[in-house]
Amino acid sequence: MEEKKKMSEKIRVMFSEEQVNEKIKELGAQISADMKGEPVKIICILKGASFFACELAKRITVPVFIDFMSVSSYGDGTESSGIVRIIKDLDDSIIGENVLIVEDIIDSGRTLSYLVENLKSRGAKTVRLCTLMSKPSRRVVDVPVDYIGYEIPDEFVVGYGLDYAQRYRNLPYVGVVEFE
């Protein structure tokens, strides 16, 4: 019987916990200034954006409301199918609300392009998009991103909500998975 070769990985720090915290503080200040005292409804995209959304909300000085969505365009594969499914929809109406979609990372842009249009069609007053990280080299759909923490190269990143096979979400920093 052949023994399966086990692949292992190590994590190289891309952005330290301190760097991520400082970036979120900057994003919170910019969002607060742009809202000009008006409340904002954060739509956190589960699961990955939950860590980022909570930290961001603490740094926004205007009134914050929060709701959650879970969406997928991957099905059972690792490549986007291009068909977006809403797995968990919002609990509350967004009619007349200033909506801020909060995502952990934007790759192709397909899912978020769909989501922006979907939320606009539900009667939101404004729809803005905030991401901790963006991979512009992977973009296939041009989606306007209002707030970007970091533009990163096409590397597989984990931590701060991002996972590899559901692991590493709880890392307090952003790291790159390096397979050995």
Phi and psi in degrees as a GROMACS rama.xvg file:
@    title "Ramachandran Plot"
@    xaxis  label "Phi"
@    yaxis  label "Psi"
@TYPE xy
-76.8468  137.039  GLU-2
-83.7287  134.078  GLU-3
-72.4759  134.121  LYS-4
-82.1664  123.404  LYS-5
-86.9243  127.1  LYS-6
-87.9094  135.513  MET-7
-119.545  162.251  SER-8
-137.361  157.492  GLU-9
-127.607  160.906  LYS-10
-114.016  122.298  ILE-11
-100.181  129.967  ARG-12
-67.5637  125.679  VAL-13
-97.1346  -48.2897  MET-14
-132.898  124.419  PHE-15
-68.5074  165.179  SER-16
-55.9457  -41.3149  GLU-17
-65.4226  -41.5956  GLU-18
-64.2362  -43.1208  GLN-19
-64.2992  -44.4147  VAL-20
-60.7289  -41.4269  ASN-21
-65.1304  -41.4382  GLU-22
-63.9982  -41.9019  LYS-23
-65.7047  -37.3968  ILE-24
-60.6322  -44.2996  LYS-25
-62.4672  -44.8906  GLU-26
-62.2152  -43.7761  LEU-27
-59.8311  -41.5091  GLY-28
-65.5599  -42.184  ALA-29
-65.9488  -44.6624  GLN-30
-62.1141  -45.3812  ILE-31
-58.1361  -45.1833  SER-32
-63.6892  -43.4396  ALA-33
-66.3908  -29.2019  ASP-34
-77.65  -15.1823  MET-35
48.2776  45.6351  LYS-36
85.4606  -10.3189  GLY-37
-79.3166  149.003  GLU-38
-69.1151  157.307  PRO-39
-130.158  139.521  VAL-40
-104.598  112.488  LYS-41
-80.3428  127.763  ILE-42
-107.301  104.42  ILE-43
-85.1792  126.265  CYS-44
-89.8655  113.241  ILE-45
-77.2598  152.002  LEU-46
-94.5253  -30.7452  LYS-47
-59.1182  -35.5336  GLY-48
-79.87  -4.1634  ALA-49
-60.6481  -41.5904  SER-50
-63.6506  -48.7244  PHE-51
-64.3869  -44.9767  PHE-52
-61.7379  -41.556  ALA-53
-64.7247  -44.6144  CYS-54
-67.0712  -39.0099  GLU-55
-64.4478  -45.1496  LEU-56
-57.1824  -37.6581  ALA-57
-66.3253  -18.8716  LYS-58
-107.002  4.28271  ARG-59
-95.6786  129.7  ILE-60
-93.6101  -11.5429  THR-61
-84.8872  165.144  VAL-62
-58.1467  134.447  PRO-63
-119.908  132.973  VAL-64
-119.15  152.849  PHE-65
-135.803  141.306  ILE-66
-141.084  170.083  ASP-67
-132.035  145.705  PHE-68
-134.9  151.761  MET-69
-127.499  124.45  SER-70
-131.91  155.019  VAL-71
-146.757  141.637  SER-72
-126.342  17.7736  SER-73
-106.659  -22.0204  TYR-74
58.6267  -130.23  GLY-75
-96.6679  -2.95245  ASP-76
-98.5437  -173.958  GLY-77
-106.096  -8.36826  THR-78
-105.953  139.861  GLU-79
-61.5326  134.514  SER-80
-81.7258  -18.226  SER-81
86.364  -9.50221  GLY-82
-101.959  118.875  ILE-83
-93.8806  128.686  VAL-84
-115.055  133.806  ARG-85
-88.6366  114.778  ILE-86
-90.2228  -39.2038  ILE-87
-133.368  119.49  LYS-88
-92.8382  172.084  ASP-89
-61.8686  150.506  LEU-90
-84.5447  -30.2396  ASP-91
-122.64  159.493  ASP-92
-68.0391  152.609  SER-93
-117.906  13.2808  ILE-94
-57.7715  124.771  ILE-95
75.1554  7.30915  GLY-96
-93.222  150.764  GLU-97
-86.2303  109.762  ASN-98
-100.562  135.9  VAL-99
-123.918  106.682  LEU-100
-76.4337  126.455  ILE-101
-114.957  121.232  VAL-102
-125.912  153.866  GLU-103
-78.7991  -42.6286  ASP-104
-151.75  144.372  ILE-105
-116.274  121.281  ILE-106
-102.994  -96.1607  ASP-107
-67.3862  -31.7961  SER-108
91.4187  -8.85256  GLY-109
-58.3952  -53.2626  ARG-110
-62.4599  -45.6983  THR-111
-73.0236  -31.7466  LEU-112
-60.5484  -46.4379  SER-113
-60.8171  -46.334  TYR-114
-64.3923  -42.3518  LEU-115
-57.9544  -49.0117  VAL-116
-64.7668  -40.0495  GLU-117
-60.8199  -46.2704  ASN-118
-71.234  -34.4893  LEU-119
-60.9995  -41.3625  LYS-120
-68.1606  -15.9845  SER-121
-87.826  3.41817  ARG-122
94.4285  18.5078  GLY-123
-64.0347  143.494  ALA-124
-65.5763  -48.9687  LYS-125
-139.399  152.024  THR-126
-131.584  116.567  VAL-127
-118.003  161.168  ARG-128
-127.071  130.394  LEU-129
-127.847  131.473  CYS-130
-132.774  144.651  THR-131
-69.2998  -40.2144  LEU-132
-138.377  150.549  MET-133
-134.99  138.288  SER-134
-113.043  83.3887  LYS-135
-60.4381  -26.9811  PRO-136
-67.8894  -16.8518  SER-137
-97.8507  -3.24581  ARG-138
-68.0335  128.404  ARG-139
-115.588  -17.805  VAL-140
-123.925  129.564  VAL-141
-76.7512  107.578  ASP-142
-115.388  127.183  VAL-143
-73.2519  119.196  PRO-144
-107.307  120.029  VAL-145
-78.7482  -35.5069  ASP-146
-135.932  120.522  TYR-147
-123.688  124.793  ILE-148
-70.0072  -58.5002  GLY-149
-139.548  138.185  TYR-150
-94.4382  127.69  GLU-151
-125.219  158.107  ILE-152
-71.8624  173.098  PRO-153
-77.9057  75.8342  ASP-154
-123.554  155.458  GLU-155
-84.8825  110.029  PHE-156
-108.844  150.503  VAL-157
-138.34  170.829  VAL-158
96.1307  160.71  GLY-159
52.3331  38.7712  TYR-160
105.187  -24.5731  GLY-161
-80.6551  141.367  LEU-162
-127.155  165.122  ASP-163
-127.348  110.42  TYR-164
53.0313  44.3562  ALA-165
67.4196  10.1974  GLN-166
-105.765  160.283  ARG-167
77.3824  -0.577858  TYR-168
-55.5678  -35.2184  ARG-169
-82.6216  1.87789  ASN-170
-63.1107  136.336  LEU-171
-81.3885  6.28883  PRO-172
-134.196  174.055  TYR-173
-104.361  127.231  VAL-174
-128.45  163.601  GLY-175
-104.034  130.984  VAL-176
-78.8269  123.791  VAL-177
-117.368  116.885  GLU-178
-83.7768  138.142  PHE-179
